[in-house]
Amino acid sequence: MSEMARTVDSQGYQADPETLKALGRVAVFMGGDSAEREVSLKSGQAVLSALVSAGVDAYAVDVRGCLLKTVEEPEFDRVFIALHGRGGEDGTIQAILSQAGIPFTGSDVLASALAMDKLRSKYVFEGCGLPTPKFRAMGSVEEAGSIVQSLSLPLSVKPSREGSSIGIRKVNSEQELVEAYTQAAALDPLVLVEEWIEGPEFTVSLLQDQALPAIGLSTDHVFYDYDAKYLADDTRYQIPCGLDPDSELKLQHLALDAFRVLGCRTWGRVDIMQDRQGEFWILEVNTVPGMTDHSLVPMSARAAGISFEELVVRILMDTLEAGDA
C-alpha cells in the first residue's frame, strides 16, 4: 500500500492529509445517457460514498446531454469516472477531459475506445496470439447462412459497443441468428457473432497492474446477463474461484495480457470462459466495471484484503502525477 494512505481502525480506511491535499476536489461522473444509466448511478453513488468516507472532498456530477459542458467551468481538480457504456466508457469523456487537461481515472482515450468495441478488441487479441472464441462481424441478415457454416453452433450474438451484457443472445440456429442480429443491430450496427463456449465463466479484476483473486460465476440464467449481474439475488460467486493454484495463475496472467495489449491502465476487469477441455478463452475487457453492491471488482478486492474505500482511493491516486504527490 502507498505511503500516502493509512488505515485507522476505529474509523475504517482514511487517506492521509498529504494525499487529500494532492487530490484536491474530486468530481464523480455518473449517470449519463447510455443504456447503462441506472447501473452507473448506483456505481457512482457507491464510489462517492466510499471516497467521502475516506476523507476525500468529492461530489457527484450526473452527466447528461452535451459532454463538452462538463469542462466549461470545472469546479474540480480531477474526475473519478463511474460512467458505464457509450459516452463514458468508450473514450469520449476521456478525450474531452484530456483536452481540458483534467486528470481522470482509468484508461486513456484509445484503450477505452478499443476495449468498448468488442469486435476490434478481438482483432487485437487474435493478432497478439491470445485465445478468444472464433468470431465473425455481421452486417446484414443475408450473412446468417455463411456465418452458421463458418462457425460452430451455438453462437453468441452481441452489439459490439454495448456493456453490461445488453443485447447479448445465445442462438442455436440460423433463424435464431437472424432474429438476434436484428435485435442487436437496433442497438449497434456493428454486431459481433462468436462461438459459444460451454463451461465455467471467470472474471479477473485488475488493480495497478496486479491481478486480484479470480471469481467463478454461475447463474440459473442462460449466461451471466444484465439481470444476473445487477438484479438477481441467486447469482453464485465463488472465491476462491475453484481452480487449482496453477490454473488460477494462468487465468490471471491471461487477464493481464488482455488488459495490457489493449493499452489499459490502473483498473478494470477481464471476463474469461473455460471450455470442457480446460482451455481459457478471453471474452472482453471492461475499463469502467460496475461498482454496485452486486459488482465483482469490489468483491475481488475484499478477497485480497482491500476495503472498498481503499480501492477507490487507490484508483484515484493513479491520477496524480509524480510531481503532485
C-alpha positions as CSV (number, residue, x, y, z in Angstrom):
1,M,0.0,0.0,0.0
2,S,1.2,3.5,-0.8
3,E,2.9,5.6,2.0
4,M,0.3,8.2,1.1
5,A,-2.6,6.4,2.7
6,R,-3.3,4.9,6.1
7,T,-5.9,2.8,7.9
8,V,-7.5,4.0,11.1
9,D,-9.0,1.0,12.9
10,S,-11.7,3.0,14.7
11,Q,-12.9,4.8,11.5
12,G,-12.0,2.4,8.7
13,Y,-9.7,3.3,5.9
14,Q,-8.7,7.0,5.7
15,A,-6.5,8.8,3.2
16,D,-3.7,10.8,4.9
17,P,-3.7,14.6,4.8
18,E,-1.0,14.8,2.1
19,T,-3.0,12.6,-0.2
20,L,-6.1,14.6,0.4
21,K,-4.3,17.8,-0.4
22,A,-2.8,16.4,-3.5
23,L,-6.2,15.0,-4.8
24,G,-8.0,18.3,-4.3
25,R,-11.7,18.4,-5.2
26,V,-12.9,15.3,-7.0
27,A,-16.0,15.0,-9.2
28,V,-17.5,11.6,-9.5
29,F,-19.0,11.5,-13.0
30,M,-22.1,9.2,-13.1
31,G,-25.4,8.6,-14.8
32,G,-25.0,9.7,-18.4
33,D,-27.4,9.0,-21.2
34,S,-26.3,5.4,-22.2
35,A,-28.4,2.2,-21.8
36,E,-26.4,1.7,-18.6
37,R,-27.5,4.9,-16.9
38,E,-29.2,3.2,-13.9
39,V,-26.2,1.0,-13.1
40,S,-23.9,4.0,-13.5
41,L,-25.9,6.0,-10.9
42,K,-25.6,3.1,-8.5
43,S,-21.8,2.7,-9.1
44,G,-21.3,6.5,-8.8
45,Q,-23.1,6.8,-5.5
46,A,-21.2,3.8,-4.1
47,V,-17.9,5.3,-5.2
48,L,-18.8,8.8,-3.9
49,S,-19.9,7.4,-0.5
50,A,-16.6,5.5,-0.2
51,L,-14.4,8.5,-1.2
52,V,-16.2,10.8,1.3
53,S,-15.8,8.1,4.0
54,A,-12.1,8.0,3.3
55,G,-11.9,11.8,3.7
56,V,-11.8,12.9,0.1
57,D,-13.5,16.1,-0.9
58,A,-15.8,14.6,-3.6
59,Y,-19.2,15.3,-5.0
60,A,-21.5,13.8,-7.6
61,V,-21.9,15.1,-11.2
62,D,-24.8,13.5,-13.2
63,V,-23.6,13.8,-16.7
64,R,-26.4,14.5,-19.1
65,G,-26.6,16.0,-22.6
66,C,-23.6,17.6,-24.2
67,L,-20.4,16.2,-22.6
68,L,-18.4,19.2,-23.6
69,K,-20.3,21.2,-20.9
70,T,-18.7,19.2,-18.2
71,V,-15.4,21.1,-18.6
72,E,-16.7,24.6,-19.4
73,E,-16.2,25.9,-15.9
74,P,-14.9,23.0,-13.8
75,E,-15.1,23.3,-10.1
76,F,-13.0,20.2,-9.6
77,D,-9.4,19.1,-9.8
78,R,-9.8,15.6,-11.1
79,V,-12.5,13.1,-12.1
80,F,-13.4,9.6,-10.9
81,I,-15.3,8.2,-14.0
82,A,-18.2,5.9,-12.9
83,L,-19.9,6.3,-16.3
84,H,-20.7,3.0,-18.0
85,G,-21.4,2.5,-21.7
86,R,-21.3,4.9,-24.5
87,G,-20.0,8.4,-23.8
88,G,-18.4,7.4,-20.5
89,E,-16.5,4.2,-21.3
90,D,-15.7,4.5,-25.0
91,G,-13.1,7.2,-25.0
92,T,-15.5,10.2,-25.5
93,I,-15.4,11.7,-22.0
94,Q,-11.7,10.6,-21.7
95,A,-10.9,12.7,-24.8
96,I,-12.8,15.8,-23.5
97,L,-11.0,15.6,-20.1
98,S,-7.6,15.0,-21.7
99,Q,-8.1,18.0,-24.0
100,A,-9.1,20.1,-21.0
101,G,-6.0,19.0,-19.0
102,I,-8.2,17.4,-16.2
103,P,-6.8,14.2,-14.7
104,F,-9.3,11.2,-14.7
105,T,-9.4,7.6,-13.5
106,G,-8.9,4.6,-15.6
107,S,-7.8,4.0,-19.2
108,D,-6.9,6.7,-21.7
109,V,-8.8,7.6,-24.9
110,L,-7.5,4.9,-27.2
111,A,-7.6,2.0,-24.8
112,S,-11.1,3.0,-23.6
113,A,-12.4,3.1,-27.2
114,L,-10.8,-0.2,-28.1
115,A,-12.0,-2.1,-25.1
116,M,-15.5,-0.8,-25.6
117,D,-15.5,-2.2,-29.1
118,K,-15.8,-6.0,-28.6
119,L,-15.2,-6.7,-32.3
120,R,-12.0,-4.7,-32.6
121,S,-10.8,-5.9,-29.2
122,K,-11.0,-9.5,-30.6
123,Y,-8.9,-8.5,-33.7
124,V,-6.2,-7.3,-31.3
125,F,-6.4,-10.4,-29.1
126,E,-6.2,-12.6,-32.2
127,G,-3.4,-10.6,-33.7
128,C,-1.4,-10.9,-30.4
129,G,-1.9,-14.6,-30.2
130,L,-4.3,-14.5,-27.2
131,P,-7.1,-17.1,-27.1
132,T,-10.5,-15.7,-27.9
133,P,-13.6,-17.6,-29.3
134,K,-13.7,-17.8,-33.1
135,F,-15.8,-14.9,-34.5
136,R,-17.3,-13.0,-37.4
137,A,-18.6,-9.5,-37.9
138,M,-22.2,-9.5,-39.1
139,G,-23.5,-6.6,-41.2
140,S,-26.8,-7.9,-42.6
141,V,-29.3,-10.8,-42.2
142,E,-28.1,-12.1,-45.5
143,E,-24.9,-13.2,-43.9
144,A,-26.6,-15.6,-41.5
145,G,-26.2,-18.6,-43.7
146,S,-22.5,-18.2,-44.3
147,I,-21.8,-17.4,-40.6
148,V,-23.5,-20.6,-39.5
149,Q,-21.4,-22.5,-42.0
150,S,-18.1,-21.0,-40.9
151,L,-18.7,-21.0,-37.1
152,S,-20.0,-23.9,-34.9
153,L,-23.4,-23.6,-33.3
154,P,-24.4,-22.5,-30.7
155,L,-23.3,-18.9,-31.2
156,S,-23.3,-15.7,-29.1
157,V,-24.6,-12.5,-30.7
158,K,-23.5,-9.2,-29.3
159,P,-23.8,-5.5,-30.2
160,S,-20.2,-4.6,-30.5
161,R,-20.3,-1.4,-28.4
162,E,-22.7,-2.0,-25.5
163,G,-21.9,-3.1,-22.0
164,S,-23.5,-4.9,-19.0
165,S,-24.4,-7.8,-21.4
166,I,-27.1,-5.6,-23.0
167,G,-28.4,-7.1,-26.3
168,I,-26.5,-10.3,-26.0
169,R,-28.2,-13.5,-27.0
170,K,-27.4,-17.2,-27.4
171,V,-28.6,-18.8,-30.7
172,N,-28.9,-22.4,-31.8
173,S,-30.0,-22.0,-35.4
174,E,-29.8,-19.8,-38.5
175,Q,-33.3,-18.4,-37.9
176,E,-32.4,-17.5,-34.3
177,L,-29.3,-15.8,-35.6
178,V,-31.4,-13.6,-37.9
179,E,-33.7,-12.7,-35.0
180,A,-30.8,-12.0,-32.6
181,Y,-28.9,-9.9,-35.2
182,T,-32.0,-7.8,-35.8
183,Q,-32.3,-7.1,-32.1
184,A,-28.5,-6.4,-31.7
185,A,-28.3,-4.2,-34.8
186,A,-31.1,-2.0,-33.3
187,L,-28.6,-1.1,-30.6
188,D,-25.4,-1.0,-32.7
189,P,-25.0,-1.5,-36.5
190,L,-21.7,-3.3,-35.7
191,V,-22.6,-6.8,-34.5
192,L,-20.2,-9.5,-33.2
193,V,-21.0,-13.2,-33.6
194,E,-18.8,-15.6,-31.9
195,E,-18.8,-19.3,-31.0
196,W,-20.4,-20.1,-27.7
197,I,-18.0,-21.5,-25.1
198,E,-19.7,-24.1,-22.9
199,G,-18.2,-24.2,-19.4
200,P,-17.5,-22.2,-16.3
201,E,-17.1,-18.4,-16.5
202,F,-14.4,-16.5,-14.6
203,T,-13.7,-12.8,-14.1
204,V,-10.4,-11.3,-13.1
205,S,-10.2,-7.8,-11.6
206,L,-7.1,-5.8,-12.1
207,L,-5.7,-3.0,-9.9
208,Q,-2.5,-1.1,-10.6
209,D,-1.1,-3.8,-12.9
210,Q,-1.8,-6.6,-10.5
211,A,-4.4,-9.4,-10.8
212,L,-6.8,-9.7,-7.8
213,P,-8.3,-13.1,-6.8
214,A,-10.3,-14.6,-9.7
215,I,-14.1,-15.1,-9.2
216,G,-16.0,-18.1,-10.5
217,L,-19.5,-17.2,-11.7
218,S,-22.6,-19.4,-12.0
219,T,-26.2,-18.5,-12.6
220,D,-29.5,-20.2,-13.5
221,H,-29.8,-17.7,-16.4
222,V,-28.6,-18.9,-19.9
223,F,-25.5,-16.8,-19.2
224,Y,-24.2,-14.0,-16.9
225,D,-26.6,-11.4,-18.3
226,Y,-27.8,-8.0,-17.1
227,D,-30.3,-9.4,-14.7
228,A,-27.8,-11.8,-13.2
229,K,-25.2,-9.0,-12.9
230,Y,-27.3,-6.4,-11.3
231,L,-30.7,-7.6,-10.2
232,A,-30.8,-11.3,-9.3
233,D,-30.0,-12.5,-5.8
234,D,-29.4,-16.1,-6.9
235,T,-26.2,-15.5,-8.9
236,R,-23.4,-17.5,-7.3
237,Y,-19.9,-16.1,-6.8
238,Q,-17.1,-18.4,-6.0
239,I,-14.0,-17.0,-4.2
240,P,-11.6,-18.9,-4.3
241,C,-12.7,-19.5,-7.8
242,G,-12.4,-23.3,-7.7
243,L,-9.4,-23.7,-9.9
244,D,-6.1,-25.2,-8.7
245,P,-3.4,-22.7,-8.0
246,D,-1.5,-23.2,-11.3
247,S,-4.7,-22.8,-13.3
248,E,-5.7,-19.6,-11.5
249,L,-2.3,-18.2,-12.0
250,K,-2.6,-19.0,-15.7
251,L,-6.0,-17.3,-15.7
252,Q,-4.7,-14.2,-14.0
253,H,-1.7,-13.9,-16.4
254,L,-4.1,-14.2,-19.4
255,A,-6.2,-11.4,-18.0
256,L,-3.2,-9.2,-17.5
257,D,-2.1,-9.9,-21.1
258,A,-5.5,-9.0,-22.4
259,F,-5.5,-5.8,-20.4
260,R,-2.0,-4.8,-21.5
261,V,-2.4,-5.4,-25.2
262,L,-5.3,-3.0,-25.3
263,G,-3.2,-0.4,-23.5
264,C,-5.5,-0.2,-20.4
265,R,-4.3,1.2,-17.1
266,T,-5.0,1.4,-13.4
267,W,-8.1,-0.8,-13.0
268,G,-10.5,-2.9,-14.9
269,R,-12.0,-6.4,-15.3
270,V,-11.4,-9.2,-17.8
271,D,-14.1,-11.8,-18.5
272,I,-12.9,-15.3,-19.5
273,M,-14.5,-18.6,-20.2
274,Q,-13.1,-22.1,-19.7
275,D,-14.1,-24.9,-22.1
276,R,-14.7,-28.5,-21.2
277,Q,-11.1,-29.3,-22.2
278,G,-9.8,-26.8,-19.6
279,E,-8.7,-24.1,-22.1
280,F,-9.3,-20.5,-21.3
281,W,-10.9,-18.0,-23.8
282,I,-11.0,-14.2,-23.4
283,L,-14.4,-12.6,-23.9
284,E,-13.8,-9.0,-23.2
285,V,-12.1,-6.3,-21.2
286,N,-14.1,-3.8,-19.1
287,T,-12.3,-0.5,-18.4
288,V,-15.1,1.0,-16.1
289,P,-16.6,-2.1,-14.4
290,G,-19.6,-1.9,-12.2
291,M,-19.1,-0.7,-8.6
292,T,-22.5,-1.6,-7.2
293,D,-23.3,-3.9,-4.3
294,H,-23.5,-6.7,-6.9
295,S,-20.3,-5.8,-8.6
296,L,-17.2,-8.0,-9.0
297,V,-14.3,-5.7,-8.6
298,P,-15.1,-4.7,-5.0
299,M,-15.8,-8.4,-4.2
300,S,-12.4,-9.4,-5.6
301,A,-10.7,-6.6,-3.8
302,R,-12.3,-7.6,-0.4
303,A,-10.9,-11.1,-1.0
304,A,-7.4,-9.5,-1.3
305,G,-7.9,-7.6,1.9
306,I,-8.7,-4.3,0.2
307,S,-11.7,-2.4,1.5
308,F,-14.0,-0.5,-0.9
309,E,-12.7,2.8,0.5
310,E,-9.1,1.8,-0.1
311,L,-10.0,0.5,-3.6
312,V,-11.5,3.8,-4.8
313,V,-8.7,5.9,-3.3
314,R,-6.0,3.7,-4.9
315,I,-7.8,4.1,-8.3
316,L,-8.0,7.8,-7.8
317,M,-4.4,8.1,-6.7
318,D,-3.2,6.9,-10.1
319,T,-4.4,10.3,-11.5
320,L,-1.7,12.0,-9.5
321,E,1.5,12.8,-11.5
322,A,4.7,12.2,-9.7
323,G,5.2,15.9,-9.1
324,D,1.8,16.2,-7.4
325,A,2.5,13.5,-4.7
